[in-house]
Amino acid sequence: MRYGPRLFGNQLGQAFGVAEAPTLVLKSGTATLAAITYVKSPTGQPDPTKPQASEKGFTIPVHLVQPDSLNWGSWVDGRYTHTPGWRRGSIGIFDLESRPQVLRDTPFEVIHFNIPRATLNAFTEEADLPTVGLLRCPESHLDLVFYHLAEMIRPHVCQKLELPGLFLDEYLQMLCGHVVLKYSALPLSRQPSRGGLAPWQKRRTLEFLEQNLSGDLRLTRLAAECGISASYFCRCFRITFGTSLHKFVMNKRVERAQHLLLRSGLSVAEIAIEAGFSDQAAFSRTFAANRGTPPARWRKEYSVRGPGLECLGRITSPTFQ
């Protein structure tokens, strides 16, 4: 059985008369877990989209700008609904088994999240939640969480920038968690939080991160080291450390890079790989965002002070505490 969405990328763009639609595909091995597609139409189109092949999944458009939606409408299972109330941050959730069609006769700019049922089912099974049946969401519903998720990922989709696997793991967890907890038609048992990581889990997490900081860290492996599910590990990690796993790891990689910039003769490109970044460009962007200046300039500014301790006072050791 095919695991993954079909309606994404240029196929989705062409449904709206757009020739090219950049897409980020989230995968696990050969399985496609979700697809995120950017679609911008400068004119809209006068005719409804054509019905697409039925598939077990959902497409969720998130509007990035305020459209003129006076004449907009949709067909779900052949039934027409007039939907003129779209605005920036509005979403709709369309079950692709209902072969939806839409009329978008004016310009629009959206991020489409296409999520297979199998991905949502894997999330609910791991989190010990009921399997998703219907997702209930009126068209043009304002959802600022989805809007911020879309804006967070848009530059990476449009510029086709490589993203760390750990970030994508956490992003998919946030995406699935928001869909299931807010829009699932089934009643969910709201369990009280059981707190953060146990002391031994915290120690094992820090040990594993220190040993594998320069490698391709994945959420599922870290969760397995602690004997818990990925979704529960994310929640416990944030409670224990006060930040997301991705931000924590990025900060530790920057700290290791600072140490290497001052204490080694490696080039910036070599330090990028040694500290766990995919390439020099990704390293430079992250370093500048965290320390306020690119790594080469930072190295020059601190190196001219000599080996005195005063210039090392602001640098945290890359060894985990």
C-alpha positions as CSV (number, residue, x, y, z in Angstrom):
1,M,0.0,0.0,0.0
2,R,1.3,3.5,-0.9
3,Y,2.2,5.5,2.2
4,G,2.2,9.2,1.6
5,P,0.2,12.0,0.0
6,R,-0.1,12.3,-3.8
7,L,-1.6,15.8,-4.1
8,F,1.4,18.0,-3.4
9,G,4.1,19.9,-5.2
10,N,3.6,20.8,-8.8
11,Q,0.6,18.6,-9.0
12,L,-1.1,20.6,-6.4
13,G,0.1,23.9,-8.0
14,Q,-1.3,22.8,-11.4
15,A,-4.7,22.3,-9.8
16,F,-4.7,26.0,-9.2
17,G,-3.1,27.0,-12.5
18,V,0.4,27.5,-11.0
19,A,3.3,25.9,-12.9
20,E,5.8,25.6,-10.0
21,A,4.9,25.0,-6.3
22,P,8.0,24.5,-4.1
23,T,7.5,21.6,-1.6
24,L,9.2,20.2,1.4
25,V,8.6,16.4,1.8
26,L,9.0,14.9,5.2
27,K,10.1,11.3,5.0
28,S,11.0,8.3,7.2
29,G,13.1,5.9,5.1
30,T,11.0,5.5,1.9
31,A,7.7,6.5,3.5
32,T,6.4,10.0,3.0
33,L,5.0,11.3,6.3
34,A,3.8,14.7,5.1
35,A,4.3,17.3,2.3
36,I,4.4,21.1,2.7
37,T,3.7,23.0,-0.5
38,Y,3.9,26.8,-1.1
39,V,1.3,27.9,-3.7
40,K,1.1,31.5,-4.9
41,S,-1.4,32.6,-7.6
42,P,-1.1,36.2,-8.7
43,T,-4.4,36.1,-10.5
44,G,-6.5,33.2,-9.2
45,Q,-8.5,31.3,-11.7
46,P,-12.1,31.7,-12.9
47,D,-13.1,28.1,-12.8
48,P,-13.3,25.6,-9.9
49,T,-10.4,23.1,-9.5
50,K,-10.9,19.7,-11.0
51,P,-11.6,16.7,-8.6
52,Q,-8.4,14.8,-7.7
53,A,-8.0,11.1,-7.1
54,S,-9.3,10.0,-3.7
55,E,-6.6,9.4,-1.1
56,K,-6.6,8.7,2.6
57,G,-5.4,11.9,4.0
58,F,-6.1,15.6,4.5
59,T,-5.0,18.8,2.9
60,I,-4.9,22.0,5.0
61,P,-4.4,25.3,3.3
62,V,-3.1,28.2,5.5
63,H,-3.5,31.7,4.0
64,L,-0.5,33.9,4.4
65,V,-2.0,37.1,3.1
66,Q,-5.5,38.6,3.2
67,P,-7.4,37.5,0.0
68,D,-10.4,39.1,-1.7
69,S,-12.6,36.0,-1.2
70,L,-16.1,37.4,-1.9
71,N,-16.9,34.8,-4.5
72,W,-14.9,31.9,-3.1
73,G,-16.6,28.6,-2.5
74,S,-16.0,24.8,-2.3
75,W,-17.5,21.5,-3.2
76,V,-17.1,18.6,-0.7
77,D,-18.7,15.3,-1.8
78,G,-20.4,17.3,-4.5
79,R,-22.1,19.7,-2.1
80,Y,-21.4,23.4,-2.7
81,T,-20.7,25.9,0.1
82,H,-20.1,29.6,-0.3
83,T,-17.1,30.6,1.8
84,P,-16.4,34.4,1.5
85,G,-14.8,34.9,5.0
86,W,-11.1,34.0,4.3
87,R,-8.4,36.2,5.8
88,R,-4.7,36.0,6.7
89,G,-4.3,33.0,9.1
90,S,-7.5,31.3,8.0
91,I,-7.4,27.6,7.4
92,G,-9.6,24.8,6.1
93,I,-9.3,21.0,6.5
94,F,-10.3,19.0,3.5
95,D,-10.6,15.2,3.6
96,L,-9.1,14.0,0.3
97,E,-11.4,11.0,0.3
98,S,-14.3,13.5,-0.3
99,R,-12.5,14.7,-3.5
100,P,-12.9,18.4,-2.7
101,Q,-13.0,21.2,-5.3
102,V,-12.6,24.9,-4.6
103,L,-13.2,28.2,-6.5
104,R,-10.4,30.7,-6.0
105,D,-11.0,33.5,-8.6
106,T,-8.7,36.1,-7.0
107,P,-5.0,36.2,-6.0
108,F,-3.9,34.1,-3.0
109,E,-0.8,32.9,-1.2
110,V,-0.9,29.7,0.9
111,I,1.0,27.0,2.5
112,H,-0.7,23.6,2.0
113,F,0.0,20.9,4.6
114,N,-0.9,17.4,3.2
115,I,-1.0,14.8,5.9
116,P,-1.8,11.1,5.3
117,R,-4.1,9.4,7.8
118,A,-1.3,6.9,8.4
119,T,0.8,9.7,9.8
120,L,-1.9,10.9,12.2
121,N,-2.7,7.3,13.2
122,A,1.0,6.7,14.0
123,F,1.0,9.8,16.2
124,T,-2.2,8.9,18.1
125,E,-1.0,5.3,18.6
126,E,2.3,6.5,20.0
127,A,0.6,9.0,22.2
128,D,-2.1,6.5,23.4
129,L,-4.9,8.6,21.9
130,P,-8.0,7.6,19.9
131,T,-7.6,7.0,16.2
132,V,-8.5,10.1,14.1
133,G,-11.9,9.8,12.4
134,L,-13.3,13.1,11.3
135,L,-11.5,16.4,11.6
136,R,-14.0,19.2,12.2
137,C,-13.0,22.7,11.1
138,P,-15.2,25.3,9.3
139,E,-13.6,26.8,6.2
140,S,-11.9,30.1,6.7
141,H,-11.4,29.4,10.4
142,L,-8.7,31.6,12.0
143,D,-5.9,29.5,13.5
144,L,-2.9,31.4,14.6
145,V,-1.0,28.3,15.5
146,F,-1.2,27.0,12.0
147,Y,-0.3,30.4,10.7
148,H,2.9,30.6,12.7
149,L,3.8,27.0,11.8
150,A,3.3,28.0,8.1
151,E,5.4,31.2,8.5
152,M,8.1,29.3,10.3
153,I,8.6,26.8,7.5
154,R,7.8,29.1,4.5
155,P,11.4,30.4,3.9
156,H,12.8,26.9,4.0
157,V,10.3,25.6,1.5
158,C,10.6,28.5,-0.9
159,Q,14.4,28.7,-0.8
160,K,14.8,24.9,-0.6
161,L,17.0,25.1,2.4
162,E,18.2,21.9,4.0
163,L,16.8,21.4,7.5
164,P,18.2,19.2,10.3
165,G,16.3,15.9,10.8
166,L,15.8,16.7,14.5
167,F,14.0,19.9,13.6
168,L,11.7,18.2,11.1
169,D,10.9,15.4,13.7
170,E,9.8,18.0,16.2
171,Y,8.0,20.1,13.6
172,L,5.9,17.0,12.5
173,Q,5.1,16.3,16.2
174,M,3.9,19.9,16.6
175,L,1.8,19.7,13.4
176,C,0.2,16.3,14.2
177,G,-0.4,17.3,17.8
178,H,-2.2,20.5,16.9
179,V,-4.4,18.8,14.3
180,V,-5.4,15.9,16.6
181,L,-5.9,17.8,19.8
182,K,-7.8,20.7,18.3
183,Y,-9.8,19.3,15.4
184,S,-10.3,15.6,16.1
185,A,-14.0,14.7,16.4
186,L,-13.3,12.1,19.0
187,P,-13.3,13.1,22.7
188,L,-9.7,13.0,24.0
189,S,-8.7,12.1,27.5
190,R,-6.8,15.0,28.9
191,Q,-4.2,13.3,31.1
192,P,-2.5,15.5,33.7
193,S,1.2,16.2,33.0
194,R,3.4,13.6,34.6
195,G,6.4,16.0,34.8
196,G,9.7,16.0,33.1
197,L,12.4,13.4,32.5
198,A,13.4,11.2,35.3
199,P,16.9,11.8,36.6
200,W,18.3,8.7,34.8
201,Q,16.5,9.8,31.6
202,K,18.0,13.3,31.9
203,R,21.5,11.8,32.4
204,R,21.1,9.4,29.5
205,T,19.8,12.2,27.2
206,L,22.8,14.5,28.0
207,E,25.2,11.6,27.6
208,F,23.7,10.6,24.2
209,L,23.7,14.2,22.9
210,E,27.3,14.7,23.9
211,Q,28.4,11.5,22.2
212,N,26.4,12.2,19.1
213,L,26.3,16.0,18.8
214,S,28.1,16.0,15.4
215,G,25.9,13.3,14.0
216,D,22.4,13.1,12.5
217,L,20.4,13.1,15.7
218,R,16.8,11.8,15.5
219,L,14.0,12.2,17.9
220,T,12.9,8.6,17.8
221,R,16.4,7.4,18.8
222,L,16.6,9.8,21.8
223,A,13.1,8.7,22.9
224,A,14.1,5.0,22.6
225,E,17.2,5.7,24.8
226,C,14.8,6.9,27.5
227,G,12.2,4.1,26.9
228,I,9.3,6.5,26.1
229,S,7.5,7.6,23.0
230,A,8.7,10.5,20.8
231,S,5.7,12.7,21.6
232,Y,6.0,12.2,25.3
233,F,9.8,12.7,25.2
234,C,9.2,16.1,23.5
235,R,6.9,17.2,26.3
236,C,9.2,15.9,29.1
237,F,12.3,17.5,27.5
238,R,10.7,20.9,27.3
239,I,9.6,20.6,31.0
240,T,13.0,19.5,32.1
241,F,15.2,21.9,30.1
242,G,12.8,24.8,29.5
243,T,13.2,24.8,25.7
244,S,12.7,22.6,22.7
245,L,15.0,19.8,21.9
246,H,16.0,21.4,18.6
247,K,16.9,24.8,20.2
248,F,18.8,23.0,22.9
249,V,20.9,21.0,20.4
250,M,21.5,24.1,18.2
251,N,22.8,26.0,21.2
252,K,25.2,23.2,22.2
253,R,26.5,22.9,18.7
254,V,27.2,26.7,18.6
255,E,29.0,26.3,21.9
256,R,31.1,23.5,20.5
257,A,31.8,25.7,17.4
258,Q,32.9,28.6,19.6
259,H,35.4,26.3,21.4
260,L,36.8,25.1,18.1
261,L,37.0,28.6,16.6
262,L,39.3,29.7,19.4
263,R,41.1,26.5,20.2
264,S,41.8,24.9,16.9
265,G,43.2,25.7,13.5
266,L,40.3,24.2,11.6
267,S,38.6,26.2,8.9
268,V,35.1,27.5,9.3
269,A,33.9,24.9,6.9
270,E,35.6,22.1,8.9
271,I,34.3,23.4,12.1
272,A,30.7,23.4,10.7
273,I,30.9,19.7,10.1
274,E,32.7,18.9,13.3
275,A,30.1,20.8,15.3
276,G,27.2,18.9,13.6
277,F,26.0,21.3,11.0
278,S,25.1,20.1,7.5
279,D,27.3,22.7,5.8
280,Q,29.0,26.0,6.2
281,A,26.0,28.1,5.1
282,A,23.7,26.5,7.7
283,F,26.4,26.9,10.4
284,S,27.0,30.6,9.5
285,R,23.2,31.4,9.6
286,T,22.7,29.6,13.0
287,F,25.9,31.1,14.6
288,A,25.0,34.6,13.5
289,A,21.5,34.3,14.7
290,N,22.7,33.1,18.1
291,R,25.8,35.1,18.7
292,G,25.1,38.3,16.6
293,T,28.0,38.0,14.2
294,P,29.2,35.4,11.6
295,P,31.7,32.8,12.8
296,A,34.7,34.1,10.8
297,R,34.2,37.6,12.2
298,W,33.6,36.3,15.7
299,R,36.8,34.3,15.5
300,K,38.8,37.3,14.4
301,E,37.3,39.6,17.0
302,Y,38.1,37.3,19.9
303,S,41.4,36.0,18.6
304,V,43.0,39.5,18.5
305,R,42.5,39.6,22.3
306,G,45.0,36.8,22.7
307,P,44.7,33.8,24.9
308,G,43.7,35.8,27.9
309,L,40.8,34.4,30.0
310,E,38.8,37.6,29.6
311,C,37.9,36.7,26.0
312,L,36.8,33.2,27.2
313,G,34.4,34.4,29.9
314,R,31.4,34.5,27.6
315,I,32.0,31.0,26.1
316,T,30.3,28.1,27.6
317,S,32.2,24.8,27.5
318,P,30.8,22.3,24.9
319,T,30.8,19.6,27.6
320,F,27.3,19.0,28.9
321,Q,26.7,19.5,32.6
